[in-house]
């Protein structure tokens, strides 16, 4: 399982967000360049193939995102808890899924950076520009889906027994990002934060965050 929240930030404030994250996490960022394929077989079967282009040799991952947890417990927490299955794969994985009858629904190129750290849970923060292809597989021709806006995603792995503790850790961490962006369950759009410009200016003038 994983706990996840998402939000958006204007590209002009991304540098300030990076400074804040650097101070909060106390680790160096990693560059992010992921070619993502969404494949479907029928109306209900969907998998994502992720090709990490930052590696010396492109590294492939197969990921299936299941349904969100439902019930009163899920409604009372501010993060989405969902099932996931993820596995490393060889470079022939796309050909394999085509042979199994899957069709390419769409593909994206995500470019940005990511932070991995431990803070009550194993948390990952991804900040990326989401780009679409003008031609199939043409990553060099990708154009932003929403120019001037970048996606921020915070995730953490969880187990059915301890998802509430992980969700609490994610929620607690997200409070530190509130001056720059709102983070909520995927599909719940909260828009950009009105105070983001002021908060970003303050962070940029300080030049660094504080490790907590």
MDTraj code that builds the backbone (N, CA, C; nanometers):
import mdtraj as md
import numpy as np

residues = "UNK UNK UNK UNK UNK UNK UNK UNK UNK UNK UNK UNK UNK UNK UNK UNK UNK UNK UNK UNK UNK UNK UNK UNK UNK UNK UNK UNK UNK UNK UNK UNK UNK UNK UNK UNK UNK UNK UNK UNK UNK UNK UNK UNK UNK UNK UNK UNK UNK UNK UNK UNK UNK UNK UNK UNK UNK UNK UNK UNK UNK UNK UNK UNK UNK UNK UNK UNK UNK UNK UNK UNK UNK UNK UNK UNK UNK UNK UNK UNK UNK UNK UNK UNK UNK UNK UNK UNK UNK UNK UNK UNK UNK UNK UNK UNK UNK UNK UNK UNK UNK UNK UNK UNK UNK UNK UNK UNK UNK UNK UNK UNK UNK UNK UNK UNK UNK UNK UNK UNK UNK UNK UNK UNK UNK UNK UNK UNK UNK UNK UNK UNK UNK UNK UNK UNK UNK UNK UNK UNK UNK UNK UNK UNK UNK UNK UNK UNK UNK UNK UNK UNK UNK UNK UNK UNK UNK UNK UNK UNK UNK UNK UNK UNK UNK UNK UNK UNK UNK UNK UNK UNK UNK UNK UNK UNK UNK UNK UNK UNK UNK UNK UNK UNK UNK UNK UNK UNK UNK UNK UNK UNK UNK UNK UNK UNK UNK UNK UNK UNK UNK UNK UNK UNK UNK UNK UNK UNK UNK UNK UNK UNK".split()
xyz = np.array([
    [0.0847, -0.1182, 0.0000],
    [0.0000, 0.0000, 0.0000],
    [0.0886, 0.1236, 0.0000],
    [0.0296, 0.2358, -0.0357],
    [0.1021, 0.3620, -0.0265],
    [0.0068, 0.4726, 0.0137],
    [0.0609, 0.5710, 0.0842],
    [-0.0116, 0.6928, 0.1181],
    [0.0368, 0.8010, 0.0230],
    [-0.0554, 0.8802, -0.0310],
    [-0.0164, 0.9777, -0.1320],
    [-0.1010, 1.1039, -0.1225],
    [-0.0360, 1.2173, -0.1452],
    [-0.1044, 1.3457, -0.1624],
    [-0.0373, 1.4174, -0.2791],
    [-0.1120, 1.5074, -0.3415],
    [-0.0606, 1.5813, -0.4560],
    [-0.0984, 1.7284, -0.4454],
    [-0.0241, 1.8098, -0.5172],
    [-0.0556, 1.9510, -0.5260],
    [0.0143, 2.0114, -0.6455],
    [-0.0116, 2.1371, -0.6730],
    [0.0537, 2.2054, -0.7843],
    [0.1204, 2.3325, -0.7347],
    [0.2245, 2.3719, -0.8063],
    [0.2972, 2.4939, -0.7723],
    [0.3393, 2.5611, -0.9017],
    [0.3391, 2.6934, -0.9020],
    [0.3848, 2.7657, -1.0203],
    [0.5349, 2.7456, -1.0376],
    [0.5768, 2.7291, -1.1615],
    [0.7179, 2.7004, -1.1905],
    [0.8109, 2.8066, -1.1334],
    [0.7653, 2.9292, -1.1284],
    [0.8504, 3.0374, -1.0769],
    [0.8839, 3.0207, -0.9289],
    [0.8068, 2.9370, -0.8569],
    [0.8313, 2.9167, -0.7136],
    [0.8980, 2.7825, -0.6841],
    [0.9322, 2.7067, -0.7870],
    [0.9899, 2.5741, -0.7659],
    [1.1269, 2.5823, -0.6980],
    [1.2066, 2.6811, -0.7336],
    [1.3386, 2.6945, -0.6713],
    [1.3254, 2.7178, -0.5214],
    [1.2280, 2.7981, -0.4827],
    [1.2051, 2.8226, -0.3400],
    [1.1601, 2.6943, -0.2704],
    [1.0762, 2.6162, -0.3385],
    [1.0318, 2.4886, -0.2817],
    [1.1501, 2.3941, -0.2637],
    [1.2410, 2.3935, -0.3594],
    [1.3596, 2.3085, -0.3484],
    [1.4439, 2.3488, -0.2273],
    [1.4596, 2.4794, -0.2044],
    [1.5350, 2.5276, -0.0888],
    [1.4680, 2.4812, 0.0405],
    [1.3362, 2.4920, 0.0452],
    [1.2620, 2.4489, 0.1644],
    [1.2776, 2.2986, 0.1867],
    [1.2639, 2.2212, 0.0808],
    [1.2763, 2.0759, 0.0924],
    [1.4177, 2.0363, 0.1344],
    [1.5172, 2.1046, 0.0806],
    [1.6558, 2.0745, 0.1172],
    [1.6767, 2.0921, 0.2673],
    [1.6203, 2.1992, 0.3207],
    [1.6331, 2.2236, 0.4636],
    [1.5553, 2.1249, 0.5480],
    [1.4359, 2.0893, 0.5032],
    [1.3518, 1.9970, 0.5787],
    [1.4056, 1.8551, 0.5771],
    [1.4546, 1.8118, 0.4605],
    [1.4938, 1.6712, 0.4428],
    [1.6372, 1.6443, 0.4848],
    [1.7247, 1.7418, 0.4666],
    [1.8639, 1.7220, 0.5021],
    [1.9381, 1.6271, 0.4101],
    [1.8856, 1.6067, 0.2897],
    [1.9516, 1.5205, 0.1908],
    [1.9559, 1.5944, 0.0579],
    [2.0397, 1.5457, -0.0313],
    [2.0495, 1.6062, -0.1637],
    [1.9366, 1.5566, -0.2533],
    [1.8934, 1.6395, -0.3427],
    [1.7906, 1.5995, -0.4377],
    [1.8502, 1.5065, -0.5428],
    [1.7630, 1.4319, -0.6075],
    [1.8026, 1.3497, -0.7218],
    [1.7271, 1.3996, -0.8439],
    [1.7919, 1.3986, -0.9569],
    [1.7261, 1.4439, -1.0794],
    [1.6214, 1.3413, -1.1228],
    [1.5146, 1.3918, -1.1811],
    [1.4031, 1.3060, -1.2221],
    [1.3751, 1.3259, -1.3706],
    [1.3766, 1.2163, -1.4440],
    [1.3394, 1.2195, -1.5854],
    [1.2789, 1.0823, -1.6179],
    [1.1473, 1.0756, -1.6130],
    [1.0751, 0.9491, -1.6272],
    [0.9835, 0.9527, -1.7491],
    [1.0016, 0.8544, -1.8367],
    [0.9112, 0.8346, -1.9501],
    [0.8064, 0.7339, -1.9043],
    [0.6820, 0.7787, -1.8961],
    [0.5744, 0.6960, -1.8406],
    [0.4763, 0.6548, -1.9507],
    [0.4527, 0.5246, -1.9574],
    [0.3562, 0.4688, -2.0528],
    [0.2353, 0.4182, -1.9746],
    [0.1157, 0.4561, -2.0175],
    [-0.0063, 0.4019, -1.9588],
    [-0.0648, 0.3036, -2.0595],
    [-0.0723, 0.1760, -2.0213],
    [-0.1216, 0.0703, -2.1094],
    [-0.2526, 0.0157, -2.0561],
    [-0.3446, -0.0138, -2.1465],
    [-0.4747, -0.0661, -2.1054],
    [-0.5092, -0.1920, -2.1847],
    [-0.5773, -0.2825, -2.1155],
    [-0.6319, -0.4021, -2.1791],
    [-0.7752, -0.4141, -2.1320],
    [-0.8678, -0.3652, -2.2142],
    [-1.0069, -0.3589, -2.1710],
    [-1.0301, -0.2386, -2.0820],
    [-1.1525, -0.2213, -2.0344],
    [-1.1865, -0.1010, -1.9580],
    [-1.1290, -0.0967, -1.8169],
    [-1.0925, -0.2111, -1.7597],
    [-1.0548, -0.2137, -1.6185],
    [-0.9116, -0.2586, -1.5907],
    [-0.8385, -0.2953, -1.6933],
    [-0.7004, -0.3400, -1.6723],
    [-0.6045, -0.2322, -1.7209],
    [-0.5277, -0.1773, -1.6274],
    [-0.4342, -0.0699, -1.6607],
    [-0.3030, -0.0897, -1.5856],
    [-0.1920, -0.0740, -1.6566],
    [-0.0599, -0.0762, -1.5933],
    [0.0194, 0.0425, -1.6447],
    [0.1182, 0.0811, -1.5657],
    [0.2075, 0.1886, -1.6067],
    [0.3488, 0.1323, -1.6186],
    [0.4143, 0.1653, -1.7262],
    [0.5553, 0.1315, -1.7431],
    [0.6345, 0.2592, -1.7263],
    [0.7311, 0.2575, -1.6348],
    [0.8114, 0.3753, -1.6057],
    [0.9545, 0.3494, -1.6496],
    [1.0055, 0.4336, -1.7373],
    [1.1423, 0.4212, -1.7854],
    [1.2239, 0.5370, -1.7301],
    [1.3188, 0.5045, -1.6416],
    [1.4027, 0.6056, -1.5782],
    [1.5162, 0.6427, -1.6726],
    [1.5063, 0.7606, -1.7316],
    [1.6045, 0.8049, -1.8305],
    [1.7278, 0.8680, -1.7673],
    [1.7285, 0.8825, -1.6352],
    [1.8443, 0.9403, -1.5665],
    [1.9530, 0.8367, -1.5401],
    [1.9209, 0.7096, -1.5559],
    [2.0181, 0.6042, -1.5328],
    [2.1121, 0.5911, -1.6534],
    [2.2354, 0.5408, -1.6312],
    [2.3287, 0.5195, -1.7439],
    [2.2664, 0.4342, -1.8538],
    [2.1913, 0.3318, -1.8118],
    [2.1097, 0.2528, -1.9035],
    [1.9658, 0.2666, -1.8577],
    [1.8723, 0.3056, -1.9471],
    [1.7332, 0.3240, -1.9051],
    [1.6817, 0.2053, -1.8236],
    [1.6269, 0.2341, -1.7050],
    [1.5779, 0.1305, -1.6142],
    [1.4254, 0.1293, -1.6153],
    [1.3675, 0.0101, -1.6285],
    [1.2229, -0.0049, -1.6443],
    [1.1569, -0.0581, -1.5177],
    [1.0388, -0.0045, -1.4882],
    [0.9577, -0.0501, -1.3753],
    [0.8141, -0.0674, -1.4226],
    [0.7504, -0.1750, -1.3769],
    [0.6075, -0.1968, -1.4017],
    [0.5330, -0.1588, -1.2744],
    [0.4295, -0.0772, -1.2865],
    [0.3545, -0.0356, -1.1685],
    [0.2043, -0.0448, -1.1961],
    [0.1343, -0.1095, -1.1048],
    [-0.0124, -0.1134, -1.1102],
    [-0.0658, -0.0425, -0.9868],
    [-0.1506, 0.0551, -1.0073],
    [-0.2121, 0.1298, -0.8975],
    [-0.3538, 0.0795, -0.8785],
    [-0.3817, 0.0252, -0.7610],
    [-0.5140, -0.0284, -0.7330],
    [-0.6088, 0.0771, -0.6790],
    [-0.7206, 0.0311, -0.6300],
    [-0.8226, 0.1222, -0.5798],
    [-0.7872, 0.1809, -0.4445],
    [-0.8501, 0.2931, -0.4142],
    [-0.8274, 0.3600, -0.2860],
    [-0.9038, 0.2894, -0.1752],
    [-0.8475, 0.2941, -0.0562],
    [-0.9151, 0.2383, 0.0602],
    [-1.0412, 0.3196, 0.0882],
    [-1.1469, 0.2493, 0.1247],
    [-1.2745, 0.3160, 0.1514],
    [-1.3189, 0.2888, 0.2943],
    [-1.4195, 0.3635, 0.3374],
    [-1.4718, 0.3458, 0.4720],
    [-1.4441, 0.4665, 0.5583],
    [-1.4954, 0.4621, 0.6805],
    [-1.4831, 0.5766, 0.7703],
    [-1.3375, 0.6071, 0.8039],
    [-1.2559, 0.5015, 0.8154],
    [-1.1153, 0.5233, 0.8465],
    [-1.0448, 0.6033, 0.7390],
    [-1.0744, 0.5724, 0.6120],
    [-1.0127, 0.6426, 0.5002],
    [-1.0616, 0.7864, 0.4904],
    [-1.1875, 0.8089, 0.5215],
    [-1.2443, 0.9433, 0.5101],
    [-1.1907, 1.0383, 0.6158],
    [-1.1444, 0.9839, 0.7255],
    [-1.1006, 1.0685, 0.8368],
    [-0.9554, 1.1128, 0.8261],
    [-0.8823, 1.0619, 0.7288],
    [-0.7429, 1.1032, 0.7128],
    [-0.7290, 1.1877, 0.5871],
    [-0.6255, 1.2722, 0.5853],
    [-0.6125, 1.3705, 0.4768],
    [-0.5314, 1.3199, 0.3589],
    [-0.4852, 1.1944, 0.3650],
    [-0.4091, 1.1376, 0.2538],
    [-0.4885, 1.0241, 0.1918],
    [-0.4568, 0.9920, 0.0663],
    [-0.5195, 0.8790, -0.0011],
    [-0.4361, 0.7540, 0.0265],
    [-0.5014, 0.6479, 0.0672],
    [-0.4343, 0.5196, 0.0900],
    [-0.4818, 0.4235, -0.0192],
    [-0.3893, 0.3706, -0.0967],
    [-0.4260, 0.2836, -0.2075],
    [-0.3277, 0.1677, -0.2192],
    [-0.3706, 0.0638, -0.2873],
    [-0.2826, -0.0509, -0.3093],
    [-0.1970, -0.0268, -0.4330],
    [-0.0758, -0.0785, -0.4295],
    [0.0133, -0.0683, -0.5447],
    [0.0933, -0.1972, -0.5574],
    [0.1290, -0.2294, -0.6796],
    [0.2203, -0.3402, -0.7075],
    [0.3259, -0.2861, -0.8019],
    [0.4524, -0.3053, -0.7656],
    [0.5614, -0.2480, -0.8450],
    [0.6736, -0.3495, -0.8586],
    [0.7321, -0.3573, -0.9781],
    [0.8389, -0.4531, -1.0013],
    [0.9342, -0.4011, -1.1074],
    [1.0629, -0.4297, -1.0903],
    [1.1612, -0.3976, -1.1930],
    [1.1399, -0.4877, -1.3141],
    [1.1780, -0.4397, -1.4307],
    [1.1559, -0.5165, -1.5534],
    [1.2710, -0.4931, -1.6505],
    [1.2789, -0.5777, -1.7508],
    [1.3836, -0.5649, -1.8516],
    [1.3411, -0.4645, -1.9584],
    [1.4335, -0.4332, -2.0477],
    [1.4057, -0.3356, -2.1519],
    [1.3046, -0.3860, -2.2542],
    [1.2715, -0.5155, -2.2510],
    [1.1741, -0.5732, -2.3448],
    [1.0314, -0.5695, -2.2911],
    [1.0109, -0.5034, -2.1776],
    [0.8805, -0.5114, -2.1122],
    [0.7685, -0.4487, -2.1961],
    [0.7969, -0.3408, -2.2677],
    [0.6933, -0.2790, -2.3499],
    [0.6489, -0.3745, -2.4600],
    [0.7438, -0.4392, -2.5240],
    [0.7121, -0.5366, -2.6278],
    [0.6297, -0.6524, -2.5705],
    [0.6634, -0.6933, -2.4479],
    [0.5906, -0.8028, -2.3834],
    [0.4441, -0.7667, -2.3628],
    [0.4170, -0.6475, -2.3096],
    [0.2784, -0.6090, -2.2836],
    [0.1996, -0.5905, -2.4133],
    [0.2654, -0.5421, -2.5183],
    [0.1975, -0.5353, -2.6477],
    [0.1589, -0.6762, -2.6941],
    [0.2499, -0.7734, -2.6741],
    [0.2221, -0.9113, -2.7140],
    [0.1081, -0.9705, -2.6315],
    [0.0902, -0.9223, -2.5077],
    [-0.0184, -0.9709, -2.4220],
    [-0.1522, -0.9047, -2.4540],
    [-0.1527, -0.8120, -2.5484],
    [-0.2775, -0.7497, -2.5900],
    [-0.3037, -0.6124, -2.5334],
    [-0.2088, -0.5583, -2.4586],
    [-0.2268, -0.4231, -2.4054],
    [-0.2044, -0.3197, -2.5157],
    [-0.2759, -0.2086, -2.5047],
    [-0.2639, -0.0993, -2.6011],
    [-0.2150, 0.0268, -2.5296],
    [-0.1388, 0.1069, -2.6006],
    [-0.0911, 0.2327, -2.5434],
    [-0.2057, 0.3323, -2.5362],
    [-0.2394, 0.3749, -2.4151],
    [-0.3459, 0.4739, -2.3960],
    [-0.2887, 0.6153, -2.4062],
    [-0.1799, 0.6399, -2.3333],
    [-0.1113, 0.7687, -2.3438],
    [0.0271, 0.7546, -2.2817],
    [0.1123, 0.8501, -2.3059],
    [0.2457, 0.8512, -2.2475],
    [0.2815, 0.9929, -2.2058],
    [0.3644, 1.0018, -2.1020],
    [0.4044, 1.1300, -2.0454],
    [0.5539, 1.1303, -2.0189],
    [0.6091, 1.2491, -2.0119],
    [0.7482, 1.2666, -1.9700],
    [0.7470, 1.3574, -1.8479],
    [0.7981, 1.3054, -1.7368],
    [0.8043, 1.3838, -1.6135],
    [0.9492, 1.4248, -1.5890],
    [0.9720, 1.5555, -1.5782],
    [1.1073, 1.6080, -1.5626],
    [1.1118, 1.6980, -1.4399],
    [1.2059, 1.6712, -1.3510],
    [1.2169, 1.7536, -1.2306],
    [1.3190, 1.6973, -1.1347],
    [1.2800, 1.6875, -1.0080],
    [1.3707, 1.6351, -0.9068],
    [1.2907, 1.5648, -0.7980],
    [1.3629, 1.4874, -0.7172],
    [1.2967, 1.4114, -0.6115],
    [1.3846, 1.4080, -0.4868],
    [1.3205, 1.3991, -0.3704],
    [1.3887, 1.3824, -0.2430],
    [1.3402, 1.2532, -0.1783],
    [1.4319, 1.1725, -0.1266],
    [1.3983, 1.0509, -0.0514],
    [1.4562, 1.0662, 0.0894],
    [1.3740, 1.0462, 0.1913],
    [1.4231, 1.0646, 0.3281],
    [1.3331, 0.9906, 0.4271],
    [1.3804, 0.9796, 0.5494],
    [1.3068, 0.9141, 0.6567],
    [1.2585, 1.0189, 0.7552],
    [1.1274, 1.0213, 0.7774],
    [1.0700, 1.1180, 0.8723],
    [0.9406, 1.0593, 0.9293],
    [0.9561, 0.9616, 1.0157],
    [0.8394, 0.8900, 1.0668],
    [0.7885, 0.7867, 0.9693],
    [0.8344, 0.7955, 0.8464],
    [0.8013, 0.7014, 0.7386],
    [0.9032, 0.7244, 0.6275],
    [0.9091, 0.6325, 0.5334],
    [1.0020, 0.6476, 0.4198],
    [0.9312, 0.7314, 0.3136],
    [0.9554, 0.8615, 0.3155],
    [0.8802, 0.9565, 0.2328],
    [0.9588, 0.9934, 0.1071],
    [0.8860, 1.0060, -0.0024],
    [0.9425, 1.0536, -0.1286],
    [0.8634, 1.1756, -0.1745],
    [0.9346, 1.2811, -0.2104],
    [0.8718, 1.4011, -0.2673],
    [0.9208, 1.4166, -0.4103],
    [0.8264, 1.4215, -0.5043],
    [0.8609, 1.4417, -0.6449],
    [0.8035, 1.5751, -0.6918],
    [0.8874, 1.6540, -0.7555],
    [0.8443, 1.7818, -0.8134],
    [0.8772, 1.7750, -0.9618],
    [0.7758, 1.7849, -1.0463],
    [0.8038, 1.7615, -1.1881],
    [0.7095, 1.8385, -1.2792],
    [0.7646, 1.8700, -1.3950],
    [0.6846, 1.9214, -1.5055],
    [0.6300, 1.8005, -1.5811],
    [0.5000, 1.7981, -1.6032],
    [0.4367, 1.6862, -1.6732],
    [0.4193, 1.7250, -1.8200],
    [0.4794, 1.6453, -1.9084],
    [0.4802, 1.6782, -2.0509],
    [0.4147, 1.5678, -2.1332],
    [0.3501, 1.6075, -2.2408],
    [0.2872, 1.5114, -2.3321],
    [0.3659, 1.5067, -2.4627],
    [0.3503, 1.3948, -2.5341],
    [0.4236, 1.3755, -2.6588],
    [0.3438, 1.4293, -2.7782],
    [0.4134, 1.4924, -2.8698],
    [0.3483, 1.5340, -2.9937],
    [0.3483, 1.4192, -3.0947],
    [0.4431, 1.3250, -3.0761],
    [0.4475, 1.2018, -3.1545],
    [0.4783, 1.0859, -3.0615],
    [0.4371, 0.9660, -3.0979],
    [0.4584, 0.8490, -3.0144],
    [0.6062, 0.8315, -2.9818],
    [0.6370, 0.8209, -2.8515],
    [0.7706, 0.7954, -2.7981],
    [0.8702, 0.9100, -2.8227],
    [0.8273, 1.0238, -2.8745],
    [0.9194, 1.1335, -2.9071],
    [0.9422, 1.2208, -2.7838],
    [1.0252, 1.1726, -2.6908],
    [1.0481, 1.2464, -2.5673],
    [1.1168, 1.3804, -2.5914],
    [1.1944, 1.3906, -2.6991],
    [1.2640, 1.5163, -2.7276],
    [1.1699, 1.6236, -2.7795],
    [1.0448, 1.5854, -2.8098],
    [0.9464, 1.6818, -2.8594],
    [0.8331, 1.7040, -2.7588],
    [0.8512, 1.6562, -2.6370],
    [0.7451, 1.6674, -2.5374],
    [0.7199, 1.8137, -2.5001],
    [0.5942, 1.8465, -2.4767],
    [0.5553, 1.9830, -2.4404],
    [0.4737, 1.9781, -2.3110],
    [0.4833, 2.0820, -2.2269],
    [0.4125, 2.0804, -2.0981],
    [0.2615, 2.0668, -2.1136],
    [0.2023, 1.9844, -2.0284],
    [0.0562, 1.9724, -2.0261],
    [-0.0057, 2.0998, -1.9720],
    [0.0542, 2.1548, -1.8663],
    [0.0071, 2.2805, -1.8069],
    [0.1268, 2.3739, -1.7934],
    [0.1549, 2.4536, -1.8949],
    [0.2713, 2.5442, -1.8903],
    [0.2696, 2.6335, -1.7668],
    [0.3852, 2.6454, -1.7030],
    [0.3963, 2.7320, -1.5866],
    [0.3537, 2.6688, -1.4559],
    [0.3096, 2.5419, -1.4616],
    [0.2637, 2.4714, -1.3415],
    [0.3375, 2.3389, -1.3294],
    [0.3812, 2.3055, -1.2084],
    [0.4453, 2.1763, -1.1864],
    [0.3703, 2.0972, -1.0802],
    [0.3803, 1.9657, -1.0909],
    [0.3107, 1.8748, -1.0005],
    [0.4029, 1.8375, -0.8846],
    [0.3487, 1.8387, -0.7646],
    [0.4209, 1.7938, -0.6458],
    [0.3466, 1.6733, -0.5890],
    [0.4198, 1.5643, -0.5686],
    [0.3585, 1.4420, -0.5171],
    [0.4402, 1.3923, -0.3983],
    [0.3723, 1.3643, -0.2882],
    [0.4357, 1.3104, -0.1683],
    [0.3790, 1.1715, -0.1443],
    [0.4669, 1.0707, -0.1391],
    [0.4229, 0.9331, -0.1198],
    [0.5051, 0.8659, -0.0110],
    [0.4474, 0.7610, 0.0465],
    [0.5184, 0.6795, 0.1454],
    [0.4576, 0.5398, 0.1457],
    [0.5396, 0.4344, 0.1436],
    [0.4865, 0.2986, 0.1482],
    [0.4260, 0.2686, 0.2849],
    [0.3256, 0.1830, 0.2872],
    [0.2570, 0.1501, 0.4129],
    [0.2095, 0.0054, 0.4091],
    [0.1756, -0.0462, 0.5247],
    [0.1160, -0.1790, 0.5361],
    [-0.0265, -0.1629, 0.5886],
    [-0.1115, -0.2630, 0.5690],
    [-0.2495, -0.2528, 0.6203],
    [-0.2544, -0.2311, 0.7713],
    [-0.1516, -0.2784, 0.8421],
    [-0.1516, -0.2654, 0.9877],
    [-0.1061, -0.1275, 1.0342],
    [-0.0242, -0.0587, 0.9540],
    [0.0353, 0.0657, 1.0008],
    [0.0109, 0.1844, 0.9081],
    [-0.0916, 0.1751, 0.8238],
    [-0.1145, 0.2858, 0.7302],
    [-0.1486, 0.4149, 0.8031],
    [-0.2156, 0.4056, 0.9185],
    [-0.2560, 0.5272, 0.9892],
    [-0.1349, 0.6044, 1.0402],
    [-0.0309, 0.5309, 1.0879],
    [0.0909, 0.5973, 1.1342],
    [0.1647, 0.6633, 1.0183],
    [0.1688, 0.5954, 0.9047],
    [0.2345, 0.6520, 0.7865],
    [0.1580, 0.7742, 0.7369],
    [0.0259, 0.7636, 0.7332],
    [-0.0568, 0.8764, 0.6903],
    [-0.0336, 0.9973, 0.7801],
    [-0.0204, 0.9741, 0.9099],
    [0.0040, 1.0837, 1.0036],
    [0.1396, 1.1478, 0.9781],
    [0.2406, 1.0652, 0.9462],
    [0.3742, 1.1183, 0.9182],
    [0.3732, 1.2036, 0.7924],
    [0.3026, 1.1575, 0.6889],
    [0.2928, 1.2339, 0.5646],
    [0.2195, 1.3659, 0.5894],
    [0.1088, 1.3601, 0.6607],
    [0.0311, 1.4813, 0.6888],
    [0.1124, 1.5823, 0.7686],
    [0.1878, 1.5318, 0.8661],
    [0.2704, 1.6199, 0.9492],
    [0.3771, 1.6889, 0.8652],
    [0.4408, 1.6130, 0.7757],
    [0.5438, 1.6727, 0.6911],
    [0.4836, 1.7782, 0.5981],
    [0.3667, 1.7498, 0.5429],
    [0.3054, 1.8414, 0.4463],
    [0.2719, 1.9767, 0.5075],
    [0.2538, 1.9821, 0.6384],
    [0.2230, 2.1092, 0.7025],
    [0.3364, 2.2102, 0.6838],
    [0.4603, 2.1600, 0.6742],
    [0.5744, 2.2492, 0.6556],
    [0.5767, 2.3118, 0.5160],
    [0.5059, 2.2503, 0.4211],
    [0.5042, 2.3010, 0.2836],
    [0.3864, 2.3954, 0.2584],
    [0.2996, 2.4092, 0.3574],
    [0.1767, 2.4859, 0.3396],
    [0.1970, 2.6296, 0.2911],
    [0.3057, 2.6985, 0.3302],
    [0.3207, 2.8355, 0.2782],
    [0.3332, 2.8427, 0.1264],
    [0.3792, 2.7326, 0.0642],
    [0.4025, 2.7344, -0.0802],
    [0.2968, 2.6604, -0.1606],
    [0.2362, 2.5567, -0.1024],
    [0.1367, 2.4812, -0.1794],
    [0.0453, 2.4031, -0.0879],
    [-0.0739, 2.3744, -0.1408],
    [-0.1702, 2.2879, -0.0737],
    [-0.1524, 2.1469, -0.1281],
    [-0.1506, 2.0490, -0.0396],
    [-0.1426, 1.9093, -0.0803],
    [-0.2689, 1.8375, -0.0331],
    [-0.3289, 1.7608, -0.1223],
    [-0.4537, 1.6924, -0.0896],
    [-0.4586, 1.5589, -0.1622],
    [-0.5645, 1.4844, -0.1410],
    [-0.5797, 1.3558, -0.2066],
    [-0.5866, 1.3749, -0.3586],
    [-0.5236, 1.2856, -0.4359],
    [-0.5317, 1.2967, -0.5826],
    [-0.6764, 1.3078, -0.6293],
    [-0.6985, 1.3976, -0.7238],
    [-0.8337, 1.4193, -0.7749],
    [-0.9066, 1.5322, -0.7051],
    [-0.8525, 1.5803, -0.5933],
    [-0.9122, 1.6932, -0.5209],
    [-0.8250, 1.8152, -0.5476],
    [-0.8672, 1.8989, -0.6386],
    [-0.7861, 2.0137, -0.6784],
    [-0.8046, 2.1291, -0.5804],
    [-0.6927, 2.1809, -0.5288],
    [-0.6980, 2.2949, -0.4369],
    [-0.6340, 2.4197, -0.4965],
    [-0.5762, 2.4073, -0.6161],
    [-0.5181, 2.5229, -0.6830],
    [-0.3885, 2.5685, -0.6180],
    [-0.3417, 2.6857, -0.6618],
    [-0.2171, 2.7410, -0.6077],
    [-0.2467, 2.8219, -0.4826],
    [-0.1453, 2.8377, -0.3992],
    [-0.1611, 2.9095, -0.2722],
    [-0.1438, 3.0595, -0.2947],
    [-0.2384, 3.1429, -0.2501],
    [-0.2281, 3.2878, -0.2714],
    [-0.1026, 3.3489, -0.2098],
    [-0.0542, 3.2896, -0.1006],
    [0.0623, 3.3460, -0.0307],
    [0.1944, 3.2894, -0.0818],
    [0.1906, 3.2093, -0.1878],
    [0.3119, 3.1412, -0.2350],
    [0.4210, 3.2401, -0.2746],
    [0.3855, 3.3482, -0.3421],
    [0.4862, 3.4443, -0.3885],
    [0.5599, 3.5070, -0.2705],
    [0.4864, 3.5434, -0.1664],
    [0.5489, 3.6034, -0.0478],
    [0.6383, 3.5025, 0.0231],
    [0.5899, 3.3789, 0.0370],
    [0.6688, 3.2749, 0.1040],
    [0.7939, 3.2427, 0.0233],
    [0.7798, 3.2365, -0.1085],
    [0.8940, 3.2069, -0.1946],
    [0.9987, 3.3167, -0.1857],
    [0.9560, 3.4418, -0.1842],
    [1.0496, 3.5536, -0.1749],
    [1.1284, 3.5472, -0.0444],
    [1.0614, 3.5099, 0.0636],
    [1.1284, 3.4985, 0.1931],
    [1.2324, 3.3866, 0.1918],
    [1.1966, 3.2730, 0.1322],
    [1.2897, 3.1606, 0.1249],
    [1.4101, 3.1931, 0.0377],
    [1.3855, 3.2612, -0.0725],
    [1.4935, 3.2961, -0.1639],
    [1.5906, 3.3957, -0.1009],
    [1.5369, 3.4855, -0.0175],
    [1.6242, 3.5834, 0.0479],
    [1.7088, 3.5187, 0.1561],
    [1.6511, 3.4152, 0.2226],
    [1.7273, 3.3428, 0.3234],
    [1.8356, 3.2580, 0.2591],
    [1.8017, 3.2016, 0.1408],
    [1.8989, 3.1232, 0.0667],
    [1.9132, 2.9807, 0.1135],
    [1.8460, 2.9427, 0.2205],
    [1.8558, 2.8052, 0.2685],
    [1.7459, 2.7800, 0.3694],
    [1.7099, 2.6523, 0.3857],
    [1.6116, 2.6149, 0.4856],
    [1.6803, 2.5674, 0.6115],
    [1.6020, 2.5296, 0.7082],
    [1.6541, 2.4795, 0.8332],
    [1.6248, 2.3310, 0.8436],
    [1.7252, 2.2509, 0.8688],
    [1.7043, 2.1076, 0.8824],
    [1.6301, 2.0804, 1.0117],
    [1.5191, 2.0070, 1.0002],
    [1.4357, 1.9783, 1.1176],
    [1.4430, 1.8315, 1.1525],
])
top = md.Topology()
chain = top.add_chain()
for i, resn in enumerate(residues, 1):
    res = top.add_residue(resn, chain, resSeq=i)
    for name in ("N", "CA", "C"):
        top.add_atom(name, md.element.get_by_symbol(name[0]), res)
traj = md.Trajectory(xyz[None], top)
